[in-house]
Amino acid sequence: MENFLPGYKDPLFSILLIIVISLIISIATYGWGLYKQQKEQGNLLKFLDKFDSAECALDTADMPFEPHLLKPLTLLAKAFENSGEYHKSISIYLYLIKHISNDMGKSELMERLGNTYLHAGFLERARSLYVEILRKRPRNVKVLYELGVVYEMMHQYEKAKEVIEPLELLGEDTYNLKKFLELSQITSSKNISIAEKLKKLQKMLKQEPELYRQIISVLLQLDTHIAWKSIDMERIHDILDILWFLPNSQVDLDIITSNNALHTLYYAKGYLQKAPKEKSGIFTLDMLATARKGGLEEGELLFSYLCKKCKQSYPVSFKRCPNCMAINSVKVEEQIAKASPKTNYSLL
């Protein structure tokens, strides 16, 4: 050993040797990290190429990129998304993700792209993107929730339930979400008999008042008699639109004539000829009933649906808010309008 490393017992030599070895290890580690980063970047570009297609409406192939363009292009992409021009928004997000070098910036843009795919209805693309994001950042709560929404919209309820476990480990309260998914699974299942569905729904109705509107709606489709028996007379306003649009053949005369609010509703609707003796306490119904007593039968109710969380309003009801994806957040709002003239046109 002395022939090959003269002076190896010298303390200074030992220190120099340690320094050299440390430098070699540092250079090797840096090189490996750089290689991994370049490989990861290459894998990301290959991954994004799966989504880059002729469907995108903007030609960004020859667009030069400058860092100061990031913010205005991100705002433009969001504006396109808000106006429903999803393909343009997607094109901009793909362009930005491929050109920026900041990992946090890439991750945020990928989340926005996934959200755009979700709102545009490209569910498989959204799923793939969310899985890719979680592969790098598995503690991303927002993406976990949105992945669950994607599985729910694809009717893959077991996979949606699998997302709940990591959310609970991250301290999220998922009780309402679990019950919402349970109801959706019962409602859409083709392996459960109608009798079993009715039994499960009635039990859930007693335990989960937050799901009252959804459960009554399903019960009216499955068994009108059970549905009417399940209606909470103190919560008529929560299902006012459902009851208003109910066909005459599905109305239980014994129940509606014994309840003043329901009597007023179906008198205003024109199903009952005898006016109610007292007011219902629901302003719009009482106004329509009073007008009908006076001989004016041209009134009707128009409904809109407000999300109690994000305050967006929609012309049709929803289980999840189309904007913020909140559950159990719908608020029914009604207003009096003049009835549209009826025609004898038929599609048959």
VOBA-1610 file (N, C-alpha, C; in pm, whole numbers, padded with zeros to 5 digits, always signed):
BEGIN
Met+00084-00120+00000Met+00000+00000+00000Met+00087+00124+00000Glu+00202+00115+00075Glu+00291+00230+00083Glu+00351+00262-00053Asn+00372+00159-00139Asn+00430+00182-00271Asn+00335+00260-00362Phe+00207+00236-00346Phe+00108+00301-00435Phe+00064+00436-00382Leu+00052+00450-00250Leu+00006+00575-00191Leu+00107+00622-00087Pro+00220+00674-00137Pro+00319+00722-00041Pro+00262+00838+00040Gly+00282+00834+00170Gly+00231+00941+00256Gly+00087+00927+00292Tyr+00028+00807+00271Tyr-00117+00791+00296Tyr-00148+00803+00443Lys-00044+00787+00532Lys-00067+00801+00676Lys-00060+00946+00720Asp-00021+01034+00627Asp-00014+01178+00659Asp-00156+01232+00676Pro-00189+01299+00790Pro-00326+01354+00812Pro-00369+01448+00701Leu-00278+01530+00650Leu-00314+01625+00544Leu-00356+01552+00418Phe-00281+01442+00390Phe-00316+01362+00273Phe-00456+01301+00287Ser-00488+01255+00406Ser-00619+01196+00432Ser-00731+01298+00412Ile-00706+01420+00458Ile-00807+01526+00443Ile-00829+01557+00295Leu-00716+01567+00221Leu-00726+01595+00078Leu-00802+01483+00005Leu-00774+01361+00047Leu-00840+01246-00014Leu-00992+01251+00010Ile-01028+01286+00134Ile-01171+01297+00168Ile-01238+01406+00085Ile-01166+01519+00069Ile-01220+01631-00009Ile-01243+01590-00155Val-01141+01520-00211Val-01153+01475-00350Val-01271+01380-00368Ile-01283+01283-00276Ile-01394+01186-00283Ile-01528+01258-00271Ser-01535+01357-00179Ser-01659+01434-00160Ser-01696+01509-00287Leu-01592+01569-00353Leu-01617+01642-00478Leu-01670+01548-00586Ile-01608+01429-00593Ile-01652+01332-00694Ile-01797+01292-00670Ile-01830+01267-00542Ile-01968+01228-00507Ile-02064+01341-00538Ser-02023+01467-00508Ser-02109+01583-00533Ser-02136+01600-00683Ile-02028+01586-00761Ile-02043+01601-00907Ile-02132+01491-00963Ala-02111+01369-00913Ala-02193+01256-00960Ala-02340+01275-00922Thr-02363+01323-00798Thr-02500+01346-00752Thr-02567+01455-00833Tyr-02492+01565-00858Tyr-02546+01675-00939Tyr-02579+01628-01080Gly-02484+01550-01137Gly-02506+01499-01272Gly-02627+01408-01280Trp-02642+01322-01177Trp-02758+01232-01174Trp-02888+01310-01157Gly-02883+01413-01070Gly-03002+01496-01051Gly-03040+01568-01179Leu-02938+01621-01250Leu-02963+01690-01377Leu-03020+01594-01480Tyr-02965+01473-01483Tyr-03015+01371-01576Tyr-03161+01337-01546Lys-03190+01320-01415Lys-03327+01288-01375Lys-03423+01401-01411Gln-03377+01526-01391Gln-03461+01642-01422Gln-03489+01649-01572Gln-03385+01626-01654Gln-03403+01629-01799Gln-03493+01514-01845Lys-03475+01398-01780Lys-03560+01283-01815Lys-03704+01310-01777Glu-03722+01371-01657Glu-03858+01404-01611Glu-03923+01505-01705Gln-03842+01603-01749Gln-03893+01703-01843Gln-03932+01637-01974Gly-03848+01543-02020Gly-03880+01472-02144Gly-04005+01387-02129Asn-04018+01321-02014Asn-04138+01241-01990Asn-04263+01329-01986Leu-04250+01448-01924Leu-04364+01540-01918Leu-04405+01585-02057Leu-04306+01618-02140Leu-04338+01662-02277Leu-04406+01551-02356Lys-04356+01427-02338Lys-04421+01314-02405Lys-04564+01296-02354Phe-04580+01315-02221Phe-04713+01301-02161Phe-04807+01406-02218Leu-04760+01531-02227Leu-04844+01639-02277Leu-04875+01626-02425Asp-04782+01563-02500Asp-04806+01542-02644Asp-04930+01458-02669Lys-04970+01376-02571Lys-05091+01295-02587Lys-05215+01382-02596Phe-05207+01501-02535Phe-05324+01590-02532Phe-05318+01697-02640Asp-05201+01716-02699Asp-05184+01822-02799Asp-05227+01769-02934Ser-05337+01821-02984Ser-05391+01769-03110Ser-05452+01880-03191Ala-05504+01845-03307Ala-05568+01942-03396Ala-05695+02000-03336Glu-05743+01940-03226Glu-05864+01991-03162Glu-05841+02130-03105Cys-05716+02163-03069Cys-05688+02293-03011Cys-05703+02401-03116Ala-05772+02507-03082Ala-05811+02607-03181Ala-05704+02712-03206Leu-05603+02724-03121Leu-05500+02825-03139Leu-05371+02761-03188Asp-05305+02827-03283Asp-05178+02777-03335Asp-05065+02840-03255Thr-05006+02762-03166Thr-04898+02813-03081Thr-04762+02756-03121Ala-04758+02683-03231Ala-04634+02613-03269Ala-04519+02711-03295Asp-04548+02824-03359Asp-04443+02920-03394Asp-04444+03043-03304Met-04515+03036-03193Met-04524+03151-03103Met-04401+03157-03013Pro-04320+03264-03022Pro-04202+03274-02934Pro-04246+03298-02790Phe-04174+03235-02696Phe-04212+03248-02555Phe-04119+03344-02483Glu-04178+03433-02407Glu-04105+03523-02319Glu-04164+03510-02179Pro-04080+03511-02074Pro-04131+03493-01937Pro-04242+03591-01898His-04234+03715-01951His-04335+03814-01913His-04472+03783-01974Leu-04480+03687-02064Leu-04608+03649-02125Leu-04689+03555-02035Leu-04626+03501-01932Leu-04692+03399-01849Leu-04823+03450-01790Lys-04819+03563-01723Lys-04940+03612-01654Lys-05052+03650-01752Pro-05023+03731-01857Pro-05132+03766-01949Pro-05191+03645-02023Leu-05105+03548-02059Leu-05157+03429-02128Leu-05240+03343-02033Thr-05200+03337-01906Thr-05279+03261-01808Thr-05417+03326-01790Leu-05420+03458-01784Leu-05548+03529-01773Leu-05634+03509-01897Leu-05569+03508-02012Leu-05641+03486-02138Leu-05701+03346-02141Ala-05623+03247-02096Ala-05672+03109-02093Ala-05793+03097-02001Lys-05787+03164-01886Lys-05900+03161-01792Lys-06023+03229-01852Ala-06002+03339-01925Ala-06113+03409-01990Ala-06179+03319-02096Phe-06096+03248-02174Phe-06151+03154-02272Phe-06233+03045-02204Glu-06181+02994-02090Glu-06252+02889-02017Glu-06387+02939-01966Asn-06388+03061-01911Asn-06511+03118-01856Asn-06616+03141-01964Ser-06571+03167-02086Ser-06665+03191-02197Ser-06703+03063-02270Gly-06649+02949-02223Gly-06685+02821-02284Gly-06598+02782-02402Glu-06495+02861-02433Glu-06405+02828-02545Glu-06289+02743-02491Tyr-06323+02622-02452Tyr-06230+02535-02382Tyr-06108+02498-02467His-06126+02478-02597His-06014+02436-02681His-05905+02543-02686Lys-05946+02668-02688Lys-05847+02776-02688Lys-05773+02782-02554Ser-05849+02765-02446Ser-05789+02765-02314Ser-05689+02650-02299Ile-05727+02532-02345Ile-05640+02414-02338Ile-05511+02437-02417Ser-05524+02495-02535Ser-05408+02521-02620Ser-05307+02611-02550Ile-05355+02715-02482Ile-05266+02809-02414Ile-05198+02741-02295Tyr-05275+02666-02216Tyr-05216+02597-02101Tyr-05107+02499-02145Leu-05131+02422-02250Leu-05030+02328-02300Leu-04904+02402-02344Tyr-04922+02512-02412Tyr-04809+02594-02458Tyr-04725+02643-02340Leu-04792+02694-02236Leu-04721+02748-02121Leu-04648+02639-02043Ile-04713+02524-02024Ile-04652+02415-01947Ile-04524+02368-02016Lys-04524+02366-02148Lys-04407+02318-02222Lys-04291+02417-02219His-04321+02545-02192His-04216+02645-02205His-04164+02702-02074Ile-04239+02694-01965Ile-04186+02748-01840Ile-04101+02642-01771Ser-04002+02688-01694Ser-03908+02595-01630Ser-03936+02576-01482Asn-04015+02665-01422Asn-04044+02658-01279Asn-04138+02541-01249Asp-04093+02449-01161Asp-04172+02329-01131Asp-04306+02362-01066Met-04304+02457-00972Met-04428+02497-00906Met-04525+02560-01006Gly-04468+02639-01097Gly-04551+02701-01201Gly-04613+02597-01292Lys-04534+02496-01329Lys-04584+02387-01413Lys-04699+02314-01343Ser-04678+02284-01213Ser-04778+02210-01137Ser-04910+02287-01131Glu-04901+02419-01107Glu-05023+02501-01100Glu-05094+02504-01234Leu-05018+02518-01342Leu-05078+02522-01476Leu-05140+02387-01512Met-05077+02278-01470Met-05134+02145-01495Met-05266+02127-01419Glu-05273+02183-01298Glu-05399+02179-01223Glu-05508+02255-01298Arg-05472+02372-01350Arg-05569+02453-01425Arg-05613+02381-01552Leu-05517+02316-01617Leu-05550+02240-01738Leu-05643+02126-01705Gly-05615+02055-01596Gly-05703+01946-01554Gly-05843+01995-01525Asn-05854+02110-01458Asn-05984+02168-01427Asn-06059+02206-01555Thr-05985+02255-01655Thr-06047+02290-01783Thr-06098+02165-01853Tyr-06018+02058-01853Tyr-06064+01931-01911Tyr-06189+01881-01840Leu-06192+01896-01708Leu-06308+01851-01629Leu-06433+01927-01670His-06424+02060-01677His-06540+02140-01712His-06582+02121-01859Ala-06484+02089-01942Ala-06514+02068-02084Ala-06572+01930-02111Gly-06565+01841-02012Gly-06619+01706-02028Gly-06519+01605-02081Phe-06390+01643-02090Phe-06286+01549-02134Phe-06238+01473-02011Leu-06319+01380-01963Leu-06297+01319-01833Leu-06173+01232-01829Glu-06148+01155-01933Glu-06030+01067-01933Glu-05902+01149-01934Arg-05902+01260-02008Arg-05785+01347-02008Arg-05763+01410-01871Ala-05872+01453-01809Ala-05862+01510-01674Ala-05809+01406-01576Arg-05859+01284-01586Arg-05814+01177-01497Arg-05665+01153-01512Ser-05617+01139-01635Ser-05475+01113-01660Ser-05388+01225-01605Leu-05433+01347-01624Leu-05354+01462-01579Leu-05349+01469-01426Tyr-05462+01446-01361Tyr-05465+01449-01215Tyr-05377+01338-01156Val-05380+01220-01217Val-05296+01109-01169Val-05148+01145-01183Glu-05113+01211-01293Glu-04975+01254-01315Glu-04932+01357-01210Ile-05020+01451-01179Ile-04989+01553-01078Ile-04968+01487-00941Leu-05058+01393-00906Leu-05050+01327-00775Leu-04930+01234-00765Arg-04879+01187-00878Arg-04760+01103-00875Arg-04642+01182-00817Lys-04638+01314-00845Lys-04531+01398-00794Lys-04566+01463-00660Arg-04694+01499-00646Arg-04738+01568-00524Arg-04863+01500-00469Pro-04846+01385-00402Pro-04962+01306-00358Pro-05044+01372-00247Arg-04993+01480-00187Arg-05066+01547-00079Arg-05146+01667-00128Asn-05167+01676-00257Asn-05242+01788-00314Asn-05391+01764-00294Val-05450+01830-00194Val-05589+01807-00156Val-05685+01846-00268Lys-05661+01960-00330Lys-05751+02010-00435Lys-05759+01910-00551Val-05645+01858-00591Val-05642+01763-00703Val-05706+01631-00664Leu-05687+01588-00540Leu-05753+01466-00492Leu-05905+01479-00501Tyr-05958+01593-00458Tyr-06102+01616-00467Tyr-06148+01612-00613Glu-06073+01677-00701Glu-06115+01685-00841Glu-06103+01550-00911Leu-06004+01470-00872Leu-05995+01334-00926Leu-06117+01253-00884Gly-06161+01271-00759Gly-06282+01204-00713Gly-06404+01245-00793Val-06412+01374-00829Val-06524+01423-00911Val-06522+01357-01049Val-06403+01343-01105Val-06391+01279-01237Val-06441+01135-01231Tyr-06397+01059-01131Tyr-06444+00920-01117Tyr-06595+00916-01097Glu-06647+01011-01019Glu-06792+01017-00996Glu-06866+01042-01127Met-06817+01135-01208Met-06883+01167-01335Met-06872+01052-01435Met-06769+00969-01416Met-06753+00851-01501Met-06830+00730-01445His-06902+00754-01334His-06980+00649-01265His-06891+00537-01212Gln-06765+00571-01183Gln-06673+00475-01121Gln-06667+00507-00971Tyr-06777+00472-00903Tyr-06795+00515-00766Tyr-06697+00448-00669Glu-06658+00326-00696Glu-06561+00259-00608Glu-06427+00331-00612Lys-06386+00374-00731Lys-06260+00449-00742Lys-06273+00586-00675Ala-06392+00646-00688Ala-06415+00775-00621Ala-06402+00759-00470Lys-06451+00646-00418Lys-06440+00621-00273Lys-06296+00598-00231Glu-06213+00542-00321Glu-06073+00519-00289Glu-05999+00651-00266Val-06045+00758-00330Val-05981+00889-00314Val-06007+00946-00174Ile-06115+00899-00110Ile-06154+00953+00020Ile-06049+00922+00127Glu-05989+00803+00122Glu-05893+00761+00226Glu-05775+00858+00238Pro-05705+00891+00127Pro-05594+00988+00142Pro-05642+01125+00187Leu-05765+01164+00150Leu-05817+01293+00197Leu-05835+01291+00348Glu-05884+01179+00401Glu-05901+01167+00546Glu-05766+01168+00617Leu-05665+01104+00557Leu-05530+01103+00616Leu-05471+01244+00621Leu-05519+01329+00528Leu-05472+01468+00524Leu-05559+01559+00611Gly-05652+01499+00687Gly-05731+01576+00783Gly-05859+01634+00728Glu-05903+01592+00611Glu-06025+01646+00551Glu-06149+01576+00607Asp-06257+01654+00625Asp-06386+01599+00668Asp-06461+01551+00544Thr-06476+01422+00529Thr-06533+01366+00405Thr-06668+01298+00428Tyr-06729+01321+00544Tyr-06854+01251+00575Tyr-06963+01279+00471Asn-06988+01406+00443Asn-07092+01442+00346Asn-07061+01388+00207Leu-06933+01390+00170Leu-06893+01338+00040Leu-06920+01189+00031Lys-06889+01115+00137Lys-06914+00969+00137Lys-07062+00939+00121Lys-07148+01013+00191Lys-07292+00990+00181Lys-07345+01030+00044Phe-07289+01135-00012Phe-07329+01180-00146Phe-07296+01072-00249Leu-07176+01014-00238Leu-07136+00908-00330Leu-07219+00782-00310Glu-07252+00754-00185Glu-07335+00637-00154Glu-07472+00650-00220Leu-07530+00771-00211Leu-07660+00795-00275Leu-07650+00783-00426Ser-07546+00839-00484Ser-07527+00833-00630Ser-07511+00689-00677Gln-07439+00610-00598Gln-07417+00469-00634Gln-07547+00390-00626Ile-07627+00413-00522Ile-07756+00344-00509Ile-07848+00382-00624Thr-07853+00510-00656Thr-07943+00560-00759Thr-07911+00503-00896Ser-07782+00495-00929Ser-07743+00455-01065Ser-07723+00304-01080Ser-07722+00229-00970Ser-07695+00085-00977Ser-07805+00010-01049Lys-07764-00081-01137Lys-07858-00167-01207Lys-07867-00305-01142Asn-07787-00325-01038Asn-07784-00454-00969Asn-07870-00457-00844Ile-07929-00342-00809Ile-08015-00333-00692Ile-08161-00324-00738Ser-08246-00405-00682Ser-08388-00402-00718Ser-08452-00272-00673Ile-08566-00238-00733Ile-08637-00116-00695Ile-08679-00121-00548Ala-08726-00237-00504Ala-08769-00252-00364Ala-08652-00226-00269Glu-08534-00278-00303Glu-08416-00258-00218Glu-08371-00111-00222Lys-08380-00050-00340Lys-08345+00092-00352Lys-08435+00177-00263Leu-08565+00148-00269Leu-08661+00224-00189Leu-08630+00211-00039Lys-08595+00091+00002Lys-08562+00066+00142Lys-08439+00145+00185Lys-08335+00141+00100Lys-08210+00212+00131Lys-08232+00363+00131Leu-08310+00412+00036Leu-08334+00556+00025Leu-08415+00609+00143Gln-08516+00534+00185Gln-08595+00576+00300Gln-08511+00582+00427Lys-08422+00485+00443Lys-08333+00485+00559Lys-08237+00603+00555Met-08183+00630+00437Met-08089+00741+00421Met-08158+00875+00443Leu-08285+00886+00401Leu-08360+01010+00417Leu-08373+01048+00564Lys-08390+00949+00649Lys-08402+00974+00793Lys-08269+01017+00854Gln-08160+00964+00799Gln-08029+00987+00858Gln-07958+01110+00800Glu-07987+01145+00676Glu-07912+01250+00606Glu-08004+01360+00553Pro-08043+01456+00636Pro-08131+01564+00590Pro-08073+01649+00479Glu-07939+01652+00467Glu-07875+01731+00361Glu-07911+01677+00223Leu-07944+01549+00216Leu-07973+01485+00087Leu-08123+01479+00058Tyr-08202+01552+00136Tyr-08349+01547+00125Tyr-08397+01571-00018Arg-08351+01678-00080Arg-08399+01714-00214Arg-08369+01604-00316Gln-08246+01554-00314Gln-08207+01449-00410Gln-08287+01321-00389Ile-08305+01283-00262Ile-08373+01156-00233Ile-08521+01163-00271Ile-08588+01275-00240Ile-08729+01289-00279Ile-08744+01284-00429Ser-08653+01346-00502Ser-08658+01345-00648Ser-08649+01202-00702Val-08560+01122-00644Val-08544+00982-00688Val-08667+00900-00648Leu-08717+00921-00527Leu-08835+00846-00481Leu-08956+00872-00571Leu-08973+00995-00616Leu-09085+01028-00705Leu-09075+00954-00838Gln-08952+00922-00878Gln-08932+00846-01002Gln-08959+00696-00981Leu-08932+00648-00859Leu-08943+00505-00832Leu-09080+00463-00781Asp-09135+00542-00687Asp-09263+00505-00627Asp-09330+00633-00574Thr-09429+00682-00646Thr-09495+00807-00610Thr-09558+00801-00472His-09623+00689-00439His-09693+00675-00312His-09596+00687-00194Ile-09483+00617-00200Ile-09382+00625-00094Ile-09321+00764-00088Ala-09300+00824-00205Ala-09241+00959-00210Ala-09328+01060-00136Trp-09460+01057-00161Trp-09550+01153-00096Trp-09552+01132+00055Lys-09544+01009+00098Lys-09541+00981+00242Lys-09410+01029+00306Ser-09307+01042+00225Ser-09175+01079+00277Ser-09152+01230+00278Ile-09240+01306+00214Ile-09220+01450+00204Ile-09237+01517+00340Asp-09139+01601+00374Asp-09144+01679+00497Asp-09222+01807+00468Met-09337+01824+00530Met-09423+01939+00502Met-09359+02071+00544Glu-09255+02065+00628Glu-09184+02186+00669Glu-09076+02225+00567Arg-09052+02139+00470Arg-08946+02167+00371Arg-08999+02169+00229Ile-09123+02211+00214Ile-09184+02215+00080Ile-09109+02310-00012His-09062+02422+00043His-08993+02519-00042His-08864+02461-00101Asp-08801+02366-00031Asp-08677+02305-00083Asp-08701+02225-00211Ile-08824+02177-00229Ile-08856+02095-00347Ile-08971+02158-00426Leu-08986+02289-00414Leu-09100+02357-00477Leu-09103+02335-00628Asp-08987+02341-00691Asp-08982+02322-00837Asp-09019+02179-00876Ile-08973+02082-00797Ile-09003+01941-00825Ile-09154+01918-00817Leu-09218+01973-00713Leu-09362+01957-00697Leu-09439+02035-00804Trp-09388+02150-00844Trp-09456+02233-00945Trp-09461+02162-01080Phe-09354+02096-01116Phe-09348+02031-01247Phe-09401+01888-01245Leu-09449+01843-01132Leu-09499+01707-01121Leu-09628+01691-01203Pro-09638+01587-01286Pro-09760+01566-01364Pro-09881+01543-01274Asn-09997+01581-01324Asn-10122+01566-01247Asn-10143+01422-01202Ser-10101+01327-01285Ser-10121+01185-01254Ser-10040+01139-01134Gln-09936+01214-01096Gln-09851+01175-00983Gln-09884+01250-00854Val-09988+01330-00858Val-10026+01409-00741Val-10117+01326-00651Asp-10087+01323-00522Asp-10170+01252-00425Asp-10274+01349-00369Leu-10400+01338-00415Leu-10505+01433-00379Leu-10532+01436-00229Asp-10529+01321-00165Asp-10557+01315-00022Asp-10456+01397+00057Ile-10329+01387+00018Ile-10224+01459+00090Ile-10228+01608+00060Ile-10243+01645-00067Ile-10233+01788-00101Ile-10354+01868-00053Thr-10470+01806-00044Thr-10587+01879+00005Thr-10586+01894+00157Ser-10506+01814+00224Ser-10499+01821+00370Ser-10387+01914+00418Asn-10305+01963+00326Asn-10196+02054+00361Asn-10216+02186+00288Asn-10217+02297+00363Asn-10251+02427+00304Asn-10151+02473+00198Ala-10021+02450+00223Ala-09919+02493+00127Ala-09931+02416-00004Leu-09951+02284+00007Leu-09967+02203-00113Leu-10098+02236-00185His-10203+02261-00107His-10332+02300-00167His-10315+02428-00248Thr-10245+02526-00190Thr-10222+02653-00259Thr-10140+02632-00386Leu-10036+02549-00374Leu-09948+02522-00488Leu-10028+02465-00606Tyr-10107+02362-00580Tyr-10175+02296-00691Tyr-10304+02368-00734Tyr-10354+02459-00649Tyr-10460+02548-00694Tyr-10401+02651-00791Ala-10284+02707-00754Ala-10217+02803-00842Ala-10175+02736-00973Lys-10138+02610-00964Lys-10098+02534-01083Lys-10217+02503-01172Gly-10336+02493-01114Gly-10456+02463-01191Gly-10505+02321-01177Tyr-10441+02242-01090Tyr-10483+02104-01069Tyr-10607+02095-00979Leu-10622+02191-00889Leu-10737+02195-00799Leu-10826+02314-00834Gln-10954+02295-00821Gln-11048+02402-00855Gln-11093+02480-00731Lys-11084+02419-00616Lys-11127+02485-00493Lys-11011+02563-00432Ala-11035+02693-00407Ala-10930+02778-00352Ala-10899+02742-00207Pro-10775+02759-00165Pro-10739+02730-00025Pro-10801+02834+00069Lys-10826+02794+00191Lys-10889+02884+00287Lys-10789+02982+00347Glu-10664+02942+00358Glu-10562+03027+00420Glu-10442+03042+00325Lys-10357+03140+00357Lys-10235+03159+00279Lys-10133+03052+00316Ser-10046+03023+00221Ser-09946+02917+00243Ser-09823+02965+00317Gly-09798+03095+00311Gly-09674+03148+00369Gly-09562+03156+00266Ile-09585+03103+00146Ile-09487+03115+00035Ile-09540+03224-00057Phe-09472+03337-00062Phe-09522+03459-00126Phe-09567+03436-00270Thr-09482+03372-00349Thr-09514+03356-00491Thr-09639+03270-00512Leu-09654+03166-00432Leu-09773+03080-00443Leu-09899+03157-00403Asp-09890+03235-00295Asp-10006+03312-00251Asp-10045+03417-00354Met-09945+03477-00421Met-09975+03576-00525Met-10045+03511-00644Leu-09996+03396-00687Leu-10058+03325-00799Leu-10200+03280-00764Ala-10217+03230-00641Ala-10349+03184-00598Ala-10447+03301-00593Thr-10402+03416-00541Thr-10487+03535-00534Thr-10526+03581-00675Ala-10429+03580-00766Ala-10458+03620-00904Ala-10559+03526-00969Arg-10545+03398-00941Arg-10639+03301-01000Arg-10780+03320-00944Lys-10790+03350-00816Lys-10921+03379-00757Lys-10986+03498-00828Gly-10904+03593-00870Gly-10955+03712-00939Gly-10978+03691-01087Gly-10957+03569-01134Gly-10984+03538-01274Gly-10863+03546-01366Leu-10745+03575-01311Leu-10623+03582-01392Leu-10550+03448-01382Glu-10550+03372-01490Glu-10492+03239-01488Glu-10369+03227-01579Glu-10306+03340-01607Glu-10193+03340-01700Glu-10057+03338-01629Gly-10060+03323-01497Gly-09933+03323-01425Gly-09874+03184-01408Glu-09742+03179-01395Glu-09672+03054-01366Glu-09544+03087-01291Leu-09474+02985-01250Leu-09348+03004-01179Leu-09230+02970-01268Leu-09128+03055-01263Leu-09000+03026-01327Leu-08897+03005-01216Phe-08808+02910-01236Phe-08712+02875-01131Phe-08569+02899-01177Ser-08487+02939-01083Ser-08342+02945-01104Ser-08277+02878-00984Tyr-08149+02841-00999Tyr-08083+02759-00897Tyr-07949+02822-00861Leu-07939+02864-00737Leu-07821+02935-00687Leu-07731+02841-00609Cys-07602+02848-00635Cys-07505+02775-00552Cys-07476+02858-00428Lys-07505+02802-00311Lys-07486+02876-00186Lys-07338+02900-00155Lys-07249+02827-00223Lys-07106+02843-00195Lys-07042+02951-00283Cys-07057+02938-00415Cys-06990+03034-00505Cys-07084+03142-00559Lys-07216+03130-00526Lys-07317+03230-00562Lys-07347+03239-00712Gln-07304+03139-00789Gln-07340+03134-00930Gln-07483+03085-00944Ser-07555+03138-01044Ser-07695+03101-01065Ser-07709+03030-01199Tyr-07796+02929-01204Tyr-07815+02848-01324Tyr-07964+02828-01352Pro-08000+02806-01479Pro-08141+02785-01513Pro-08191+02644-01488Val-08100+02552-01461Val-08140+02413-01434Val-08078+02368-01302Ser-08145+02271-01239Ser-08099+02222-01110Ser-07970+02141-01125Phe-07900+02121-01014Phe-07773+02047-01018Phe-07753+01975-00885Lys-07676+01865-00892Lys-07634+01794-00770Lys-07501+01849-00722Arg-07412+01873-00818Arg-07287+01942-00791Arg-07291+02074-00865Cys-07242+02179-00802Cys-07236+02308-00870Cys-07145+02295-00992Pro-07192+02333-01112Pro-07108+02323-01232Pro-06983+02410-01225Asn-06984+02512-01140Asn-06870+02603-01131Asn-06768+02557-01028Cys-06811+02544-00901Cys-06716+02513-00794Cys-06721+02366-00749Met-06811+02288-00807Met-06824+02144-00780Met-06868+02113-00636Ala-06926+02212-00567Ala-06974+02188-00431Ala-07097+02097-00434Ile-07112+02015-00329Ile-07229+01928-00317Ile-07325+01987-00214Asn-07452+01950-00226Asn-07556+01995-00132Asn-07559+02148-00120Ser-07537+02218-00229Ser-07525+02365-00222Ser-07634+02437-00301Val-07730+02365-00358Val-07831+02429-00443Val-07937+02497-00360Lys-07975+02617-00400Lys-08085+02691-00339Lys-08185+02725-00449Val-08310+02683-00432Val-08413+02706-00533Val-08471+02845-00516Glu-08474+02921-00625Glu-08534+03054-00624Glu-08641+03059-00732Glu-08756+03116-00699Glu-08865+03120-00794Glu-08914+03263-00815Gln-08973+03286-00930Gln-09034+03415-00958Gln-09158+03395-01044Ile-09252+03489-01034Ile-09376+03481-01110Ile-09353+03534-01251Ala-09408+03464-01347Ala-09396+03507-01487Ala-09528+03480-01559Lys-09541+03540-01675Lys-09660+03515-01755Lys-09644+03383-01827Ala-09749+03302-01823Ala-09743+03169-01885Ala-09724+03182-02036Ser-09639+03095-02092Ser-09618+03093-02237Ser-09742+03037-02305Pro-09776+03090-02422Pro-09893+03036-02494Pro-09870+02892-02534Lys-09970+02807-02514Lys-09959+02667-02547Lys-09994+02643-02693Thr-09926+02546-02753Thr-09953+02511-02893Thr-09995+02366-02899Asn-10048+02330-03014Asn-10092+02193-03035Asn-09989+02114-03116Tyr-09867+02171-03127Tyr-09763+02103-03204Tyr-09722+01975-03132Ser-09689+01876-03210Ser-09647+01748-03153Ser-09528+01696-03231Leu-09441+01626-03158Leu-09326+01565-03224Leu-09363+01431-03284Leu-09480+01379-03250Leu-09521+01247-03298Leu-09595+01259-03429
//
